[in-house]
């Protein structure tokens, strides 16, 4: 069985990465999103175990002590972490796994799993980013201003990633993200593992 590939997807808040990832999930088989743990309170419409595993701070810190996270970080006062065991299990099953994390977490993951692929998504302009943050209707002006400053800082780290996607035209951005995953599946090492029997027969000296 061919092992799956871990895809790190990062973006500034409001760049639209979650919507893009959801669309790609509908296009490709053997692909799933890793569900992170967080101490953040659920937003309206979010479901425990689907959007995040929502836990309290004590539970999260106990998981850190037990080395259950492959990476964890504190963002805007809330803690986020990625289950080491879940990702390893899915990759061994041959599934590709998408991990949506910030650039700091992405840096940790790349050090631990250098075979992963990383993608950074940016908006087409600052004006578009601010509009997306405002349209959520969940944050006041002070929080939006703080998120804009943070987003500008986050976007400077795009150079650390393998791929860069500009999320201007949604359909194009979705297709570009899907193309990255499809292209990786066509790599020599992936195809050699997946079609080992076929390749052996094709190259056999037997008539």
C-alpha positions in Angstrom: 0.0 0.0 0.0 1.2 3.5 -0.8 1.5 5.8 2.2 -0.5 9.0 2.0 1.0 12.5 1.9 0.5 15.2 4.5 -0.5 18.6 3.0 0.0 21.6 5.2 -2.4 24.4 4.2 -1.7 27.8 5.7 -3.1 31.3 5.1 -3.8 34.6 6.8 -7.2 34.7 8.5 -9.8 35.6 5.9 -7.9 34.3 2.9 -10.5 31.6 2.4 -8.4 28.4 3.0 -11.2 26.5 4.7 -13.7 27.0 1.9 -11.1 26.0 -0.7 -10.2 22.9 1.2 -13.9 21.9 1.6 -14.3 22.2 -2.2 -11.3 20.1 -2.9 -12.5 17.4 -0.6 -15.6 17.1 -2.8 -13.4 16.5 -5.9 -10.8 14.0 -4.6 -11.0 10.6 -3.0 -8.7 9.3 -0.3 -8.3 12.8 1.2 -9.4 14.0 4.6 -8.8 17.0 6.9 -7.1 16.5 10.2 -9.4 17.9 13.0 -7.4 19.9 15.5 -7.9 20.2 19.2 -8.5 23.7 20.5 -9.4 25.6 23.7 -11.3 28.1 21.7 -15.1 28.3 22.2 -17.1 27.0 19.3 -18.4 29.6 16.9 -22.0 29.5 15.7 -22.6 26.5 13.5 -19.3 24.7 14.5 -19.6 21.1 15.5 -17.4 19.3 18.0 -15.4 16.6 16.2 -16.1 18.1 12.8 -14.6 21.6 12.9 -12.5 21.1 15.9 -12.2 18.9 19.0 -13.2 21.5 21.6 -11.5 20.9 25.0 -10.8 22.9 28.1 -7.3 24.3 29.0 -6.6 21.6 31.6 -7.4 18.8 29.1 -5.2 20.4 26.4 -2.3 20.9 28.8 -2.6 17.2 29.9 -2.4 16.2 26.2 0.7 18.3 25.8 2.3 16.6 28.8 1.5 13.2 27.3 3.1 14.2 23.9 -0.1 13.6 22.1 0.4 16.5 19.7 2.7 16.6 16.7 2.5 20.4 17.0 0.7 22.9 19.1 0.6 26.7 19.4 -1.3 29.6 21.1 -3.0 32.0 18.7 -5.0 35.0 19.9 -5.0 33.5 23.4 -6.4 30.2 22.3 -4.5 26.9 22.1 -4.5 24.6 19.0 -2.9 21.2 18.6 -2.7 18.4 16.0 -3.1 14.7 17.1 0.1 12.8 16.3 -1.6 9.4 16.3 -4.5 10.3 14.1 -2.3 11.7 11.3 0.1 8.7 11.4 -2.8 6.2 11.2 -4.4 7.9 8.2 -1.1 8.2 6.3 -0.4 4.5 6.9 -3.8 3.6 5.4 -2.8 5.4 2.2 -4.9 8.5 2.7 -3.7 12.0 2.0 -4.3 14.3 4.9 -4.8 18.0 4.9 -3.7 20.0 7.9 -4.9 23.6 8.2 -2.5 25.4 10.6 -0.6 28.7 10.9 2.9 29.3 9.7 4.4 28.5 13.1 2.8 25.1 13.3 3.7 24.5 9.6 7.4 25.1 10.5 7.2 22.6 13.3 5.6 20.0 11.0 8.1 20.5 8.2 11.0 19.8 10.6 9.4 16.6 11.9 8.0 15.4 8.5 10.2 16.7 5.7 8.2 14.7 3.1 5.1 16.7 3.6 3.9 19.3 1.0 3.1 22.8 2.1 0.8 25.4 0.5 0.2 29.0 1.4 -2.9 30.9 0.3 -3.2 34.6 0.0 -6.1 37.0 -0.9 -5.9 39.1 -4.1 -5.6 42.4 -2.1 -5.8 43.9 1.4 -9.2 45.3 0.6 -10.5 41.9 -0.3 -9.0 40.5 3.0 -10.7 43.2 5.1 -14.0 42.7 3.3 -13.9 38.9 4.1 -13.0 39.5 7.7 -15.8 42.1 8.1 -18.4 39.9 6.3 -18.2 37.3 9.0 -20.1 39.5 11.3 -18.6 37.9 14.4 -15.9 40.4 15.3 -15.9 44.1 16.3 -13.8 46.7 14.6 -11.0 46.5 17.1 -10.6 42.7 16.6 -10.8 43.2 12.8 -8.0 45.8 12.9 -5.9 43.4 15.0 -6.5 40.5 12.6 -5.5 42.7 9.7 -2.2 43.5 11.3 -1.6 39.9 12.2 -2.6 38.8 8.6 0.0 41.1 7.1 2.7 39.6 9.3 1.5 36.0 8.6 1.6 36.6 4.8 5.3 37.5 4.9 6.0 33.8 5.6 4.7 32.5 2.3 8.3 32.1 1.1 8.7 29.2 3.5 6.1 27.1 1.6 6.4 24.8 -1.4 3.3 26.3 -3.3 1.6 29.7 -3.3 -2.1 30.1 -4.4 -3.7 33.5 -4.9 -7.4 33.1 -4.0 -8.9 35.6 -6.3 -11.1 33.5 -8.7 -12.4 30.8 -6.4 -12.8 28.1 -9.1 -9.3 28.7 -10.3 -7.8 28.6 -6.8 -9.8 25.4 -6.0 -8.5 23.7 -9.2 -4.9 24.8 -8.5 -5.1 23.2 -5.0 -6.5 20.0 -6.4 -3.8 20.0 -9.1 -1.1 20.1 -6.5 -2.5 17.0 -4.8 -3.1 15.2 -8.1 0.3 16.0 -9.4 2.0 14.7 -6.2 0.1 11.4 -6.6 1.7 11.1 -10.1 5.3 11.3 -8.7 7.6 8.3 -9.5 7.8 7.1 -6.0 4.0 7.2 -5.5 3.2 5.4 -8.7 6.0 2.8 -8.2 4.5 1.8 -4.9 0.9 1.9 -6.1 1.6 -0.1 -9.2 4.5 -2.3 -8.2 2.9 -5.5 -9.5 2.1 -4.0 -12.9 5.5 -2.5 -13.3 7.1 -5.9 -12.4 5.0 -7.6 -15.1 5.8 -5.0 -17.7 9.6 -5.3 -17.1 9.7 -9.0 -16.7 11.8 -11.0 -19.2 9.2 -13.7 -19.4 7.2 -13.9 -22.6 
